[in-house]
Amino acid sequence: PSFDMPDADMISHLIELVNEISNISEYTKRIFRTESCNLTRRVKLLAPLFDEVKEQKRSLPEEALSFFNLIEQALQRARELLKSCHSGSKLYAVSKKTMSFL
């Protein structure tokens, strides 16, 4: 999403990112579970803000669009981090099992 995207579409995209992040953390393995749950909990706190902004019938000022663009970037990075933790935890578990056999 970028600044030429309609406001409602941008906010809908942010809500989708929050939902996607929530789903990723459900499948994170034990080693990263606490940290990923904390991150997910904090990300979920943004959902009511996005819902309220989406319900408004006014267009957003340029400063708000800039702010939401920064939030989108942060959410995308959080999503990638959680995906990395999800796959990394599998690699860690395999390496731990391999080391125990040696």
Summary of the structure (lengths in Angstrom):
residues: 102
radius of gyration: 17.3
end to end distance: 49.2
largest distance: 64.1
contacts: 269
relative contact order: 0.18
helix: 82%
strand: 0%
